[in-house]
Amino acid sequence: MLAELWKRLRTDSSRAARRLGLAREHFAIAERHARVRAAWAAHLEASKQAILEGAQRCPRHDRALVIGAGDCHDVPVAELAERFPQVTLADVVLSATAKDWANKLPGRVCTAVWDATGALTRLAEVRDAISADDAPKLFADADPGPPPGGEPDFLVSANCLSQLGLVPGHSLPAAEDDKALPERCAKAAARRHLGWLAARTGQRVLLVDAVRYDIAPEGKVLRTETLYTRYGLRAPDRTWRWDLAPIPEWSSDFHRVHDVGVWFDPPATPAG
Ligand SMILES: C[S@@+](CC[C@H](N)C(=O)[O-])C[C@H]1O[C@@H](n2cnc3c(N)ncnc32)[C@H](O)[C@@H]1O
């Protein structure tokens, strides 16, 4: 309990990230991980393996950048630091765990509070007044700027694509009367992120929630939703199952399960 409180106190985030619900979401993910650690283990291991496979394809090994590093559950930080003299762990909410890695491997691992959308400062300023039409446009037109730490030889977008616009979208008063607004923000922010990734020169690995299932206790699939096509992504190079929210985490009636996809270089180019 005290350890958790200490971790919270050592977490850094911008005012915009707090105002737009991203800090709260970060702690919610950490709490869920603590509750369902065993259910997530295979997914986290598969993510780490995919990242290391991407690193192996990399012709240059000076700089690595991880976007959406979070608590680094799915990031093989030590292994990346063995391969790259500079590893930057970037997130809009900088966890105590990421800071611990930087302290443990000084000079090799560093951290950055960084907004991958480039939209959050402005969105937080206009949060109460922005219309349901303008919010997705703000994500679509925003410029995240250059990568923190300089142009990387290896870049990982770590299971954050679907969250970039969704979480802030839910925090907008305009979403109260327009239930589809968070999803439109998610789509706009994800496509902008893919465009930004496509402009990078290094090797890239993209990890994304690809398909969502609701599965009854006896195993019957109640609902399937393909997510990656919304962002204009081609089919993933590989997928694996993530038991994201076993009963009763999300619902007392069904397990929420994802197929997580990995896209190796070149990252999918958003179409349409
Ligand atoms: C599902 S978590 C990914 C898991 C994380 N790699 C881990 O192992 O804990 C998504 C991460 O994306 C981050 N994120 C959300 N929006 C972001 C943004 N605009 N810029 C950078 N990171 C963002 C969240 O703070 C969160 O840590």
The ligand as an ORCA input file, in Angstrom:
! r2SCAN-3c Opt
* xyz 0 1
  C      -1.684      0.438    -22.450
  S      -0.356      1.450    -21.885
  C       0.987      0.631    -22.624
  C       1.631     -0.290    -21.680
  C       3.001      0.167    -21.245
  N       3.929     -0.007    -22.346
  C       3.408     -0.641    -20.037
  O       4.091     -1.634    -20.156
  O       2.994     -0.254    -18.936
  C      -0.466      2.881    -22.909
  C       0.565      3.925    -22.535
  O       0.454      4.986    -23.482
  C       0.636      6.198    -22.800
  N       0.063      7.301    -23.570
  C      -1.240      7.613    -23.754
  N      -1.344      8.740    -24.465
  C      -0.092      9.155    -24.757
  C       0.456     10.269    -25.467
  N      -0.340     11.193    -26.000
  N       1.785     10.373    -25.567
  C       2.610      9.445    -25.014
  N       2.158      8.373    -24.320
  C       0.821      8.233    -24.192
  C      -0.095      5.965    -21.482
  O       0.299      6.910    -20.493
  C       0.298      4.532    -21.164
  O       1.455      4.450    -20.378
*
